[in-house]
Amino acid sequence: MKISSSLKSLKKRDLNSKMVKRRGKIYIINKKKPKFKARQG
């Protein structure tokens, strides 16, 4: 999982990426490519 201060560029990596907010943190998840994960902070 990549930890980044800005998730906009990581969201553009794949079309299936979705932004999710869990426990106050923002995550990017991808069902088709589970390897593409990111967290902000």
N, C-alpha and C positions, 0 to 999 in steps of 0.2 A: 504494500500500500504506500502510495506517495503521499507525503504531507506537504502541503503547499499553502502559501499565503493567499494566492488567487487561483480559483478553480476554473475560471472561464476558459483558459487555453486547454486545460485537461478535459473539459467537457466536450470540446470540439474534436478531440482525438477520434471519437467514434459516434455514429449517429444514434446508437442504442443507449448511450449514457444518460442516466437520470440523476437529478439532484434530490437528495433526501436529507431531511433534518432529523437527527436522532440525538436525544439527550443533550440538546443545546449545541451540538457540533454538526457541521454540514459535511455530508459525504457525497461522493459520486460513485454510483454502482452501475454495473453493466451485466445484464442477465446473459447475453450472448457470449461475451468474453469476460468471464469472472476475474481474469487477471487484471483488468482495468479498474482499479479502485483508487480512490483518493480521499483525503480528509483535509479540512481546512483548520489551521491553527498551529 
